[in-house]
Amino acid sequence: MTALLTLTEVEALARTAHEGQTDKAGRPYAEHLQAVAEGVRARGGDPDQIAAAWLHDSVEDDALTEHWLDEAALSRRTKDIVRAVTKRAGEPPEAYAGRILATPGALLVKQADLAHNADPARLAVLGEATRTRLTGKYARMRALLGLGVDL
């Protein structure tokens, strides 16, 4: 059996995969990945969840392929969490939330992702229309996932 990637290796891979990518505020995308991974760790997440946090947007953003994920030296649980939190084109939010809730460990990763996405300091640099749209989108997903306010 092949040894699984370490968290340090997963982090380096995620940073490389998203290199040159920025978030809506123009910040390096790796900052978001790091914040989500740290959020998972701070919420008591285990290594599988932390690895999934580093990779949570990799397939969705086409930074890595589904085939890469299938073949990667990651635990089955990490792969399942990444797949669960990967939005699919045209997928209703209810179906997306249902998949997250049905996948052990995925809710904590999505909770950390939403917490960073909805960070008022991050949202403050966006235009009012974008800020309003995203605030509503994140609040709806939190409600679908049964999450209260996360500070």
N, CA, C and O atoms as a GROMACS GRO file, in nm:
protein
  604
    1MET      N    1   0.084  -0.119   0.000
    1MET     CA    2   0.000   0.000   0.000
    1MET      C    3   0.088   0.125   0.000
    1MET      O    4   0.190   0.131   0.069
    2THR      N    5   0.049   0.222  -0.076
    2THR     CA    6   0.122   0.349  -0.084
    2THR      C    7   0.096   0.431   0.041
    2THR      O    8  -0.016   0.434   0.093
    3ALA      N    9   0.199   0.496   0.089
    3ALA     CA   10   0.183   0.584   0.205
    3ALA      C   11   0.096   0.703   0.166
    3ALA      O   12   0.104   0.755   0.054
    4LEU      N   13   0.012   0.746   0.258
    4LEU     CA   14  -0.074   0.860   0.233
    4LEU      C   15   0.008   0.989   0.239
    4LEU      O   16   0.108   0.998   0.309
    5LEU      N   17  -0.036   1.087   0.164
    5LEU     CA   18   0.028   1.219   0.168
    5LEU      C   19   0.017   1.277   0.308
    5LEU      O   20  -0.086   1.261   0.375
    6THR      N   21   0.122   1.343   0.354
    6THR     CA   22   0.117   1.410   0.483
    6THR      C   23   0.040   1.541   0.467
    6THR      O   24   0.018   1.587   0.355
    7LEU      N   25   0.001   1.600   0.578
    7LEU     CA   26  -0.067   1.730   0.571
    7LEU      C   27   0.023   1.836   0.508
    7LEU      O   28  -0.026   1.922   0.436
    8THR      N   29   0.150   1.830   0.535
    8THR     CA   30   0.245   1.924   0.475
    8THR      C   31   0.247   1.906   0.323
    8THR      O   32   0.251   2.005   0.249
    9GLU      N   33   0.245   1.782   0.277
    9GLU     CA   34   0.243   1.755   0.133
    9GLU      C   35   0.111   1.799   0.069
    9GLU      O   36   0.110   1.854  -0.041
   10VAL      N   37   0.000   1.775   0.140
   10VAL     CA   38  -0.131   1.818   0.089
   10VAL      C   39  -0.135   1.970   0.078
   10VAL      O   40  -0.183   2.024  -0.021
   11GLU      N   41  -0.085   2.039   0.180
   11GLU     CA   42  -0.082   2.185   0.177
   11GLU      C   43   0.000   2.235   0.057
   11GLU      O   44  -0.045   2.322  -0.017
   12ALA      N   45   0.119   2.179   0.038
   12ALA     CA   46   0.205   2.222  -0.073
   12ALA      C   47   0.137   2.195  -0.207
   12ALA      O   48   0.143   2.278  -0.298
   13LEU      N   49   0.073   2.081  -0.218
   13LEU     CA   50   0.003   2.046  -0.341
   13LEU      C   51  -0.111   2.144  -0.369
   13LEU      O   52  -0.127   2.191  -0.482
   14ALA      N   53  -0.189   2.176  -0.266
   14ALA     CA   54  -0.302   2.268  -0.281
   14ALA      C   55  -0.253   2.408  -0.318
   14ALA      O   56  -0.310   2.474  -0.406
   15ARG      N   57  -0.147   2.452  -0.253
   15ARG     CA   58  -0.091   2.584  -0.284
   15ARG      C   59  -0.044   2.590  -0.430
   15ARG      O   60  -0.069   2.688  -0.500
   16THR      N   61   0.022   2.485  -0.476
   16THR     CA   62   0.070   2.479  -0.613
   16THR      C   63  -0.047   2.474  -0.711
   16THR      O   64  -0.047   2.543  -0.813
   17ALA      N   65  -0.148   2.392  -0.680
   17ALA     CA   66  -0.263   2.377  -0.769
   17ALA      C   67  -0.338   2.509  -0.788
   17ALA      O   68  -0.390   2.536  -0.897
   18HIS      N   69  -0.344   2.590  -0.684
   18HIS     CA   70  -0.419   2.717  -0.688
   18HIS      C   71  -0.328   2.837  -0.714
   18HIS      O   72  -0.374   2.951  -0.705
   19GLU      N   73  -0.202   2.813  -0.745
   19GLU     CA   74  -0.106   2.922  -0.767
   19GLU      C   75  -0.155   3.016  -0.877
   19GLU      O   76  -0.201   2.972  -0.982
   20GLY      N   77  -0.145   3.145  -0.849
   20GLY     CA   78  -0.189   3.245  -0.946
   20GLY      C   79  -0.338   3.276  -0.938
   20GLY      O   80  -0.386   3.370  -1.002
   21GLN      N   81  -0.411   3.199  -0.859
   21GLN     CA   82  -0.555   3.220  -0.843
   21GLN      C   83  -0.578   3.320  -0.729
   21GLN      O   84  -0.505   3.319  -0.630
   22THR      N   85  -0.680   3.405  -0.744
   22THR     CA   86  -0.715   3.499  -0.638
   22THR      C   87  -0.862   3.483  -0.601
   22THR      O   88  -0.941   3.429  -0.678
   23ASP      N   89  -0.896   3.530  -0.481
   23ASP     CA   90  -1.035   3.526  -0.439
   23ASP      C   91  -1.107   3.651  -0.491
   23ASP      O   92  -1.048   3.732  -0.562
   24LYS      N   93  -1.234   3.665  -0.456
   24LYS     CA   94  -1.314   3.778  -0.507
   24LYS      C   95  -1.258   3.914  -0.465
   24LYS      O   96  -1.283   4.015  -0.530
   25ALA      N   97  -1.180   3.914  -0.357
   25ALA     CA   98  -1.121   4.039  -0.309
   25ALA      C   99  -0.982   4.063  -0.369
   25ALA      O  100  -0.916   4.162  -0.338
   26GLY      N  101  -0.937   3.970  -0.455
   26GLY     CA  102  -0.807   3.985  -0.518
   26GLY      C  103  -0.690   3.932  -0.437
   26GLY      O  104  -0.575   3.953  -0.474
   27ARG      N  105  -0.719   3.865  -0.326
   27ARG     CA  106  -0.614   3.808  -0.241
   27ARG      C  107  -0.572   3.671  -0.297
   27ARG      O  108  -0.652   3.605  -0.363
   28PRO      N  109  -0.448   3.628  -0.271
   28PRO     CA  110  -0.406   3.494  -0.315
   28PRO      C  111  -0.501   3.387  -0.260
   28PRO      O  112  -0.533   3.388  -0.141
   29TYR      N  113  -0.546   3.297  -0.345
   29TYR     CA  114  -0.645   3.198  -0.304
   29TYR      C  115  -0.594   3.109  -0.192
   29TYR      O  116  -0.673   3.060  -0.110
   30ALA      N  117  -0.464   3.086  -0.187
   30ALA     CA  118  -0.408   3.001  -0.082
   30ALA      C  119  -0.439   3.055   0.058
   30ALA      O  120  -0.445   2.978   0.154
   31GLU      N  121  -0.459   3.186   0.070
   31GLU     CA  122  -0.496   3.242   0.202
   31GLU      C  123  -0.630   3.187   0.249
   31GLU      O  124  -0.649   3.159   0.367
   32HIS      N  125  -0.724   3.171   0.155
   32HIS     CA  126  -0.854   3.114   0.190
   32HIS      C  127  -0.837   2.968   0.231
   32HIS      O  128  -0.894   2.924   0.331
   33LEU      N  129  -0.760   2.893   0.154
   33LEU     CA  130  -0.739   2.752   0.186
   33LEU      C  131  -0.677   2.736   0.325
   33LEU      O  132  -0.719   2.651   0.403
   34GLN      N  133  -0.578   2.819   0.355
   34GLN     CA  134  -0.514   2.813   0.486
   34GLN      C  135  -0.612   2.849   0.596
   34GLN      O  136  -0.614   2.784   0.701
   35ALA      N  137  -0.694   2.950   0.574
   35ALA     CA  138  -0.792   2.990   0.676
   35ALA      C  139  -0.893   2.879   0.702
   35ALA      O  140  -0.931   2.855   0.816
   36VAL      N  141  -0.937   2.811   0.596
   36VAL     CA  142  -1.032   2.701   0.614
   36VAL      C  143  -0.966   2.584   0.688
   36VAL      O  144  -1.025   2.526   0.778
   37ALA      N  145  -0.842   2.551   0.650
   37ALA     CA  146  -0.770   2.443   0.718
   37ALA      C  147  -0.752   2.477   0.866
   37ALA      O  148  -0.772   2.392   0.953
   38GLU      N  149  -0.713   2.601   0.895
   38GLU     CA  150  -0.696   2.644   1.035
   38GLU      C  151  -0.831   2.644   1.108
   38GLU      O  152  -0.837   2.609   1.226
   39GLY      N  153  -0.938   2.683   1.037
   39GLY     CA  154  -1.071   2.679   1.097
   39GLY      C  155  -1.114   2.538   1.132
   39GLY      O  156  -1.176   2.516   1.236
   40VAL      N  157  -1.082   2.443   1.046
   40VAL     CA  158  -1.113   2.302   1.074
   40VAL      C  159  -1.033   2.256   1.196
   40VAL      O  160  -1.087   2.191   1.286
   41ARG      N  161  -0.905   2.288   1.198
   41ARG     CA  162  -0.819   2.249   1.311
   41ARG      C  163  -0.872   2.310   1.441
   41ARG      O  164  -0.881   2.241   1.543
   42ALA      N  165  -0.908   2.437   1.438
   42ALA     CA  166  -0.957   2.506   1.558
   42ALA      C  167  -1.090   2.450   1.608
   42ALA      O  168  -1.122   2.458   1.726
   43ARG      N  169  -1.167   2.392   1.517
   43ARG     CA  170  -1.296   2.333   1.553
   43ARG      C  171  -1.283   2.186   1.592
   43ARG      O  172  -1.383   2.117   1.610
   44GLY      N  173  -1.159   2.139   1.605
   44GLY     CA  174  -1.137   2.001   1.649
   44GLY      C  175  -1.131   1.900   1.536
   44GLY      O  176  -1.144   1.780   1.561
   45GLY      N  177  -1.112   1.946   1.415
   45GLY     CA  178  -1.106   1.854   1.302
   45GLY      C  179  -0.985   1.764   1.306
   45GLY      O  180  -0.882   1.798   1.365
   46ASP      N  181  -0.998   1.648   1.244
   46ASP     CA  182  -0.889   1.551   1.241
   46ASP      C  183  -0.807   1.567   1.111
   46ASP      O  184  -0.844   1.647   1.025
   47PRO      N  185  -0.698   1.493   1.097
   47PRO     CA  186  -0.613   1.509   0.978
   47PRO      C  187  -0.686   1.488   0.845
   47PRO      O  188  -0.656   1.556   0.748
   48ASP      N  189  -0.781   1.395   0.839
   48ASP     CA  190  -0.858   1.375   0.715
   48ASP      C  191  -0.935   1.502   0.679
   48ASP      O  192  -0.939   1.542   0.563
   49GLN      N  193  -0.996   1.564   0.779
   49GLN     CA  194  -1.074   1.685   0.756
   49GLN      C  195  -0.984   1.803   0.721
   49GLN      O  196  -1.020   1.886   0.637
   50ILE      N  197  -0.868   1.811   0.785
   50ILE     CA  198  -0.775   1.920   0.754
   50ILE      C  199  -0.723   1.906   0.611
   50ILE      O  200  -0.713   2.005   0.538
   51ALA      N  201  -0.690   1.784   0.571
   51ALA     CA  202  -0.647   1.761   0.432
   51ALA      C  203  -0.758   1.800   0.335
   51ALA      O  204  -0.732   1.864   0.233
   52ALA      N  205  -0.881   1.761   0.366
   52ALA     CA  206  -0.995   1.796   0.280
   52ALA      C  207  -1.014   1.947   0.274
   52ALA      O  208  -1.052   2.001   0.171
   53ALA      N  209  -0.987   2.016   0.386
   53ALA     CA  210  -0.999   2.162   0.387
   53ALA      C  211  -0.901   2.224   0.288
   53ALA      O  212  -0.937   2.316   0.214
   54TRP      N  213  -0.779   2.175   0.286
   54TRP     CA  214  -0.680   2.228   0.191
   54TRP      C  215  -0.724   2.204   0.047
   54TRP      O  216  -0.692   2.283  -0.042
   55LEU      N  217  -0.797   2.095   0.024
   55LEU     CA  218  -0.836   2.057  -0.112
   55LEU      C  219  -0.981   2.088  -0.146
   55LEU      O  220  -1.029   2.051  -0.253
   56HIS      N  221  -1.053   2.155  -0.055
   56HIS     CA  222  -1.199   2.165  -0.068
   56HIS      C  223  -1.248   2.232  -0.196
   56HIS      O  224  -1.358   2.202  -0.241
   57ASP      N  225  -1.170   2.320  -0.255
   57ASP     CA  226  -1.212   2.385  -0.380
   57ASP      C  227  -1.134   2.337  -0.502
   57ASP      O  228  -1.156   2.388  -0.612
   58SER      N  229  -1.046   2.242  -0.484
   58SER     CA  230  -0.953   2.205  -0.592
   58SER      C  231  -1.022   2.147  -0.715
   58SER      O  232  -0.986   2.183  -0.827
   59VAL      N  233  -1.119   2.059  -0.697
   59VAL     CA  234  -1.188   1.999  -0.812
   59VAL      C  235  -1.290   2.099  -0.867
   59VAL      O  236  -1.301   2.116  -0.989
   60GLU      N  237  -1.363   2.165  -0.778
   60GLU     CA  238  -1.464   2.264  -0.819
   60GLU      C  239  -1.402   2.376  -0.903
   60GLU      O  240  -1.463   2.422  -0.999
   61ASP      N  241  -1.282   2.419  -0.866
   61ASP     CA  242  -1.214   2.528  -0.938
   61ASP      C  243  -1.125   2.478  -1.052
   61ASP      O  244  -1.052   2.557  -1.112
   62ASP      N  245  -1.132   2.349  -1.081
   62ASP     CA  246  -1.049   2.288  -1.186
   62ASP      C  247  -0.900   2.303  -1.161
   62ASP      O  248  -0.821   2.299  -1.255
   63ALA      N  249  -0.861   2.320  -1.036
   63ALA     CA  250  -0.719   2.324  -1.002
   63ALA      C  251  -0.662   2.182  -1.006
   63ALA      O  252  -0.545   2.162  -1.040
   64LEU      N  253  -0.745   2.085  -0.970
   64LEU     CA  254  -0.711   1.943  -0.978
   64LEU      C  255  -0.832   1.872  -1.039
   64LEU      O  256  -0.944   1.921  -1.031
   65THR      N  257  -0.807   1.757  -1.098
   65THR     CA  258  -0.917   1.685  -1.164
   65THR      C  259  -0.979   1.580  -1.072
   65THR      O  260  -0.920   1.539  -0.972
   66GLU      N  261  -1.098   1.538  -1.108
   66GLU     CA  262  -1.165   1.429  -1.036
   66GLU      C  263  -1.079   1.302  -1.046
   66GLU      O  264  -1.068   1.227  -0.949
   67HIS      N  265  -1.018   1.281  -1.162
   67HIS     CA  266  -0.930   1.165  -1.180
   67HIS      C  267  -0.811   1.174  -1.084
   67HIS      O  268  -0.773   1.073  -1.024
   68TRP      N  269  -0.753   1.292  -1.071
   68TRP     CA  270  -0.642   1.308  -0.976
   68TRP      C  271  -0.688   1.268  -0.836
   68TRP      O  272  -0.618   1.196  -0.766
   69LEU      N  273  -0.804   1.315  -0.797
   69LEU     CA  274  -0.856   1.284  -0.664
   69LEU      C  275  -0.874   1.133  -0.648
   69LEU      O  276  -0.839   1.078  -0.544
   70ASP      N  277  -0.929   1.067  -0.751
   70ASP     CA  278  -0.947   0.922  -0.745
   70ASP      C  279  -0.816   0.849  -0.718
   70ASP      O  280  -0.812   0.754  -0.641
   71GLU      N  281  -0.709   0.897  -0.782
   71GLU     CA  282  -0.579   0.828  -0.776
   71GLU      C  283  -0.488   0.877  -0.663
   71GLU      O  284  -0.387   0.813  -0.634
   72ALA      N  285  -0.522   0.987  -0.600
   72ALA     CA  286  -0.433   1.048  -0.500
   72ALA      C  287  -0.413   0.959  -0.378
   72ALA      O  288  -0.501   0.881  -0.341
   73ALA      N  289  -0.297   0.972  -0.317
   73ALA     CA  290  -0.264   0.896  -0.196
   73ALA      C  291  -0.324   0.968  -0.075
   73ALA      O  292  -0.254   1.023   0.011
   74LEU      N  293  -0.456   0.965  -0.072
   74LEU     CA  294  -0.534   1.026   0.036
   74LEU      C  295  -0.627   0.921   0.093
   74LEU      O  296  -0.660   0.823   0.025
   75SER      N  297  -0.669   0.940   0.216
   75SER     CA  298  -0.764   0.845   0.275
   75SER      C  299  -0.897   0.852   0.200
   75SER      O  300  -0.932   0.954   0.140
   76ARG      N  301  -0.970   0.743   0.203
   76ARG     CA  302  -1.103   0.738   0.142
   76ARG      C  303  -1.190   0.848   0.203
   76ARG      O  304  -1.267   0.913   0.132
   77ARG      N  305  -1.178   0.870   0.334
   77ARG     CA  306  -1.260   0.972   0.402
   77ARG      C  307  -1.228   1.112   0.351
   77ARG      O  308  -1.319   1.191   0.327
   78THR      N  309  -1.100   1.144   0.333
   78THR     CA  310  -1.062   1.275   0.279
   78THR      C  311  -1.123   1.293   0.141
   78THR      O  312  -1.180   1.397   0.111
   79LYS      N  313  -1.111   1.191   0.057
   79LYS     CA  314  -1.166   1.199  -0.079
   79LYS      C  315  -1.318   1.218  -0.074
   79LYS      O  316  -1.373   1.299  -0.149
   80ASP      N  317  -1.385   1.144   0.014
   80ASP     CA  318  -1.531   1.157   0.026
   80ASP      C  319  -1.571   1.297   0.069
   80ASP      O  320  -1.670   1.352   0.019
   81ILE      N  321  -1.496   1.356   0.162
   81ILE     CA  322  -1.526   1.492   0.208
   81ILE      C  323  -1.506   1.592   0.095
   81ILE      O  324  -1.590   1.679   0.073
   82VAL      N  325  -1.395   1.580   0.022
   82VAL     CA  326  -1.370   1.672  -0.090
   82VAL      C  327  -1.483   1.661  -0.192
   82VAL      O  328  -1.534   1.762  -0.240
   83ARG      N  329  -1.524   1.538  -0.224
   83ARG     CA  330  -1.634   1.521  -0.320
   83ARG      C  331  -1.764   1.582  -0.266
   83ARG      O  332  -1.841   1.642  -0.342
   84ALA      N  333  -1.788   1.565  -0.137
   84ALA     CA  334  -1.912   1.616  -0.077
   84ALA      C  335  -1.921   1.768  -0.084
   84ALA      O  336  -2.028   1.823  -0.108
   85VAL      N  337  -1.808   1.836  -0.061
   85VAL     CA  338  -1.811   1.982  -0.058
   85VAL      C  339  -1.787   2.045  -0.195
   85VAL      O  340  -1.783   2.168  -0.207
   86THR      N  341  -1.770   1.963  -0.298
   86THR     CA  342  -1.751   2.013  -0.434
   86THR      C  343  -1.887   2.038  -0.497
   86THR      O  344  -1.965   1.945  -0.519
   87LYS      N  345  -1.916   2.166  -0.526
   87LYS     CA  346  -2.042   2.201  -0.592
   87LYS      C  347  -2.040   2.149  -0.735
   87LYS      O  348  -1.937   2.151  -0.801
   88ARG      N  349  -2.155   2.105  -0.780
   88ARG     CA  350  -2.170   2.055  -0.916
   88ARG      C  351  -2.254   2.153  -0.997
   88ARG      O  352  -2.348   2.212  -0.945
   89ALA      N  353  -2.218   2.170  -1.122
   89ALA     CA  354  -2.289   2.266  -1.208
   89ALA      C  355  -2.439   2.236  -1.208
   89ALA      O  356  -2.481   2.122  -1.230
   90GLY      N  357  -2.517   2.340  -1.184
   90GLY     CA  358  -2.663   2.328  -1.189
   90GLY      C  359  -2.725   2.258  -1.070
   90GLY      O  360  -2.846   2.235  -1.068
   91GLU      N  361  -2.646   2.223  -0.972
   91GLU     CA  362  -2.697   2.151  -0.856
   91GLU      C  363  -2.774   2.243  -0.762
   91GLU      O  364  -2.722   2.349  -0.726
   92PRO      N  365  -2.896   2.206  -0.723
   92PRO     CA  366  -2.970   2.288  -0.628
   92PRO      C  367  -2.900   2.290  -0.492
   92PRO      O  368  -2.842   2.190  -0.449
   93PRO      N  369  -2.904   2.405  -0.423
   93PRO     CA  370  -2.840   2.414  -0.292
   93PRO      C  371  -2.888   2.306  -0.194
   93PRO      O  372  -2.811   2.260  -0.110
   94GLU      N  373  -3.014   2.267  -0.204
   94GLU     CA  374  -3.068   2.164  -0.113
   94GLU      C  375  -2.998   2.030  -0.133
   94GLU      O  376  -2.969   1.959  -0.037
   95ALA      N  377  -2.970   1.995  -0.259
   95ALA     CA  378  -2.900   1.869  -0.289
   95ALA      C  379  -2.755   1.876  -0.240
   95ALA      O  380  -2.703   1.780  -0.184
   96TYR      N  381  -2.693   1.990  -0.262
   96TYR     CA  382  -2.555   2.011  -0.216
   96TYR      C  383  -2.548   1.997  -0.064
   96TYR      O  384  -2.463   1.925  -0.012
   97ALA      N  385  -2.636   2.064   0.007
   97ALA     CA  386  -2.639   2.058   0.153
   97ALA      C  387  -2.666   1.914   0.200
   97ALA      O  388  -2.605   1.867   0.295
   98GLY      N  389  -2.758   1.846   0.132
   98GLY     CA  390  -2.789   1.708   0.168
   98GLY      C  391  -2.669   1.616   0.157
   98GLY      O  392  -2.648   1.529   0.242
   99ARG      N  393  -2.589   1.634   0.052
   99ARG     CA  394  -2.469   1.552   0.034
   99ARG      C  395  -2.368   1.580   0.145
   99ARG      O  396  -2.305   1.488   0.197
  100ILE      N  397  -2.352   1.708   0.180
  100ILE     CA  398  -2.259   1.743   0.288
  100ILE      C  399  -2.304   1.678   0.419
  100ILE      O  400  -2.224   1.618   0.490
  101LEU      N  401  -2.433   1.690   0.449
  101LEU     CA  402  -2.485   1.634   0.574
  101LEU      C  403  -2.476   1.481   0.577
  101LEU      O  404  -2.464   1.422   0.685
  102ALA      N  405  -2.480   1.417   0.461
  102ALA     CA  406  -2.475   1.271   0.453
  102ALA      C  407  -2.333   1.215   0.455
  102ALA      O  408  -2.313   1.094   0.462
  103THR      N  409  -2.233   1.303   0.448
  103THR     CA  410  -2.094   1.259   0.440
  103THR      C  411  -2.022   1.285   0.572
  103THR      O  412  -2.002   1.401   0.609
  104PRO      N  413  -1.984   1.180   0.644
  104PRO     CA  414  -1.916   1.200   0.773
  104PRO      C  415  -1.793   1.290   0.758
  104PRO      O  416  -1.705   1.266   0.675
  105GLY      N  417  -1.788   1.394   0.842
  105GLY     CA  418  -1.675   1.485   0.844
  105GLY      C  419  -1.686   1.606   0.754
  105GLY      O  420  -1.610   1.702   0.770
  106ALA      N  421  -1.780   1.605   0.660
  106ALA     CA  422  -1.788   1.714   0.562
  106ALA      C  423  -1.847   1.842   0.621
  106ALA      O  424  -1.808   1.951   0.581
  107LEU      N  425  -1.939   1.830   0.715
  107LEU     CA  426  -2.005   1.949   0.769
  107LEU      C  427  -1.903   2.042   0.836
  107LEU      O  428  -1.912   2.164   0.820
  108LEU      N  429  -1.808   1.988   0.908
  108LEU     CA  430  -1.708   2.072   0.976
  108LEU      C  431  -1.625   2.150   0.874
  108LEU      O  432  -1.593   2.267   0.895
  109VAL      N  433  -1.589   2.085   0.762
  109VAL     CA  434  -1.511   2.152   0.658
  109VAL      C  435  -1.594   2.264   0.597
  109VAL      O  436  -1.544   2.375   0.578
  110LYS      N  437  -1.720   2.237   0.565
  110LYS     CA  438  -1.805   2.339   0.506
  110LYS      C  439  -1.831   2.452   0.606
  110LYS      O  440  -1.839   2.568   0.566
  111GLN      N  441  -1.844   2.419   0.734
  111GLN     CA  442  -1.864   2.522   0.836
  111GLN      C  443  -1.745   2.618   0.839
  111GLN      O  444  -1.764   2.739   0.844
  112ALA      N  445  -1.624   2.564   0.834
  112ALA     CA  446  -1.504   2.649   0.835
  112ALA      C  447  -1.496   2.731   0.706
  112ALA      O  448  -1.454   2.847   0.709
  113ASP      N  449  -1.534   2.672   0.595
  113ASP     CA  450  -1.535   2.743   0.466
  113ASP      C  451  -1.633   2.860   0.471
  113ASP      O  452  -1.599   2.972   0.434
  114LEU      N  453  -1.754   2.834   0.516
  114LEU     CA  454  -1.855   2.940   0.524
  114LEU      C  455  -1.813   3.049   0.621
  114LEU      O  456  -1.836   3.167   0.595
  115ALA      N  457  -1.752   3.011   0.733
  115ALA     CA  458  -1.708   3.110   0.831
  115ALA      C  459  -1.606   3.206   0.769
  115ALA      O  460  -1.613   3.327   0.791
  116HIS      N  461  -1.513   3.152   0.692
  116HIS     CA  462  -1.413   3.240   0.631
  116HIS      C  463  -1.475   3.321   0.518
  116HIS      O  464  -1.447   3.440   0.505
  117ASN      N  465  -1.560   3.258   0.437
  117ASN     CA  466  -1.624   3.331   0.327
  117ASN      C  467  -1.709   3.447   0.378
  117ASN      O  468  -1.716   3.552   0.314
  118ALA      N  469  -1.773   3.427   0.493
  118ALA     CA  470  -1.864   3.529   0.547
  118ALA      C  471  -1.795   3.624   0.645
  118ALA      O  472  -1.862   3.705   0.709
  119ASP      N  473  -1.665   3.615   0.658
  119ASP     CA  474  -1.590   3.702   0.747
  119ASP      C  475  -1.616   3.848   0.706
  119ASP      O  476  -1.588   3.885   0.592
  120PRO      N  477  -1.669   3.930   0.797
  120PRO     CA  478  -1.701   4.068   0.762
  120PRO      C  479  -1.582   4.146   0.704
  120PRO      O  480  -1.600   4.230   0.616
  121ALA      N  481  -1.462   4.117   0.752
  121ALA     CA  482  -1.344   4.187   0.700
  121ALA      C  483  -1.320   4.150   0.553
  121ALA      O  484  -1.278   4.233   0.473
  122ARG      N  485  -1.346   4.025   0.519
  122ARG     CA  486  -1.331   3.982   0.379
  122ARG      C  487  -1.441   4.043   0.292
  122ARG      O  488  -1.415   4.090   0.181
  123LEU      N  489  -1.562   4.041   0.344
  123LEU     CA  490  -1.675   4.093   0.266
  123LEU      C  491  -1.668   4.245   0.250
  123LEU      O  492  -1.717   4.298   0.150
  124ALA      N  493  -1.608   4.314   0.346
  124ALA     CA  494  -1.605   4.461   0.345
  124ALA      C  495  -1.536   4.520   0.223
  124ALA      O  496  -1.567   4.632   0.182
  125VAL      N  497  -1.443   4.446   0.164
  125VAL     CA  498  -1.368   4.500   0.050
  125VAL      C  499  -1.443   4.479  -0.083
  125VAL      O  500  -1.398   4.526  -0.188
  126LEU      N  501  -1.554   4.410  -0.078
  126LEU     CA  502  -1.633   4.383  -0.200
  126LEU      C  503  -1.734   4.494  -0.222
  126LEU      O  504  -1.770   4.566  -0.128
  127GLY      N  505  -1.780   4.507  -0.344
  127GLY     CA  506  -1.886   4.603  -0.374
  127GLY      C  507  -2.014   4.564  -0.302
  127GLY      O  508  -2.034   4.448  -0.266
  128GLU      N  509  -2.101   4.663  -0.281
  128GLU     CA  510  -2.222   4.638  -0.203
  128GLU      C  511  -2.310   4.529  -0.262
  128GLU      O  512  -2.360   4.444  -0.189
  129ALA      N  513  -2.330   4.529  -0.393
  129ALA     CA  514  -2.415   4.428  -0.456
  129ALA      C  515  -2.358   4.288  -0.436
  129ALA      O  516  -2.432   4.194  -0.404
  130THR      N  517  -2.229   4.274  -0.456
  130THR     CA  518  -2.165   4.143  -0.437
  130THR      C  519  -2.171   4.101  -0.291
  130THR      O  520  -2.202   3.986  -0.260
  131ARG      N  521  -2.141   4.194  -0.202
  131ARG     CA  522  -2.146   4.165  -0.058
  131ARG      C  523  -2.286   4.120  -0.017
  131ARG      O  524  -2.301   4.022   0.057
  132THR      N  525  -2.388   4.189  -0.063
  132THR     CA  526  -2.526   4.154  -0.029
  132THR      C  527  -2.563   4.015  -0.084
  132THR      O  528  -2.624   3.934  -0.014
  133ARG      N  529  -2.526   3.990  -0.209
  133ARG     CA  530  -2.556   3.860  -0.272
  133ARG      C  531  -2.488   3.746  -0.197
  133ARG      O  532  -2.551   3.645  -0.167
  134LEU      N  533  -2.360   3.763  -0.167
  134LEU     CA  534  -2.286   3.657  -0.100
  134LEU      C  535  -2.333   3.636   0.044
  134LEU      O  536  -2.342   3.523   0.090
  135THR      N  537  -2.364   3.744   0.114
  135THR     CA  538  -2.413   3.732   0.251
  135THR      C  539  -2.541   3.648   0.252
  135THR      O  540  -2.557   3.560   0.337
  136GLY      N  541  -2.631   3.675   0.160
  136GLY     CA  542  -2.754   3.597   0.150
  136GLY      C  543  -2.728   3.452   0.114
  136GLY      O  544  -2.789   3.361   0.171
  137LYS      N  545  -2.638   3.429   0.020
  137LYS     CA  546  -2.604   3.294  -0.024
  137LYS      C  547  -2.546   3.213   0.093
  137LYS      O  548  -2.585   3.098   0.115
  138TYR      N  549  -2.454   3.274   0.167
  138TYR     CA  550  -2.392   3.202   0.279
  138TYR      C  551  -2.492   3.176   0.391
  138TYR      O  552  -2.491   3.070   0.452
  139ALA      N  553  -2.579   3.272   0.418
  139ALA     CA  554  -2.681   3.255   0.523
  139ALA      C  555  -2.776   3.142   0.485
  139ALA      O  556  -2.816   3.062   0.571
  140ARG      N  557  -2.813   3.134   0.358
  140ARG     CA  558  -2.904   3.028   0.314
  140ARG      C  559  -2.838   2.892   0.330
  140ARG      O  560  -2.902   2.797   0.377
  141MET      N  561  -2.711   2.880   0.292
  141MET     CA  562  -2.642   2.752   0.306
  141MET      C  563  -2.628   2.713   0.452
  141MET      O  564  -2.646   2.597   0.487
  142ARG      N  565  -2.596   2.810   0.538
  142ARG     CA  566  -2.588   2.781   0.682
  142ARG      C  567  -2.722   2.727   0.733
  142ARG      O  568  -2.725   2.632   0.811
  143ALA      N  569  -2.831   2.787   0.688
  143ALA     CA  570  -2.963   2.741   0.730
  143ALA      C  571  -2.990   2.600   0.680
  143ALA      O  572  -3.041   2.516   0.755
  144LEU      N  573  -2.958   2.572   0.554
  144LEU     CA  574  -2.979   2.439   0.497
  144LEU      C  575  -2.897   2.333   0.571
  144LEU      O  576  -2.938   2.217   0.581
  145LEU      N  577  -2.782   2.374   0.622
  145LEU     CA  578  -2.694   2.280   0.694
  145LEU      C  579  -2.724   2.273   0.844
  145LEU      O  580  -2.664   2.194   0.917
  146GLY      N  581  -2.818   2.357   0.889
  146GLY     CA  582  -2.855   2.357   1.030
  146GLY      C  583  -2.750   2.421   1.120
  146GLY      O  584  -2.740   2.389   1.238
  147LEU      N  585  -2.673   2.513   1.061
  147LEU     CA  586  -2.568   2.583   1.137
  147LEU      C  587  -2.620   2.718   1.187
  147LEU      O  588  -2.686   2.791   1.114
  148GLY      N  589  -2.591   2.750   1.310
  148GLY     CA  590  -2.626   2.881   1.365
  148GLY      C  591  -2.521   2.982   1.325
  148GLY      O  592  -2.442   2.958   1.232
  149VAL      N  593  -2.518   3.093   1.392
  149VAL     CA  594  -2.418   3.196   1.366
  149VAL      C  595  -2.282   3.141   1.410
  149VAL      O  596  -2.270   3.084   1.518
  150ASP      N  597  -2.182   3.160   1.327
  150ASP     CA  598  -2.048   3.107   1.355
  150ASP      C  599  -1.950   3.224   1.363
  150ASP      O  600  -1.922   3.288   1.261
  151LEU      N  601  -1.899   3.252   1.479
  151LEU     CA  602  -1.806   3.363   1.496
  151LEU      C  603  -1.664   3.312   1.511
  151LEU      O  604  -1.572   3.392   1.526
   0.00000   0.00000   0.00000
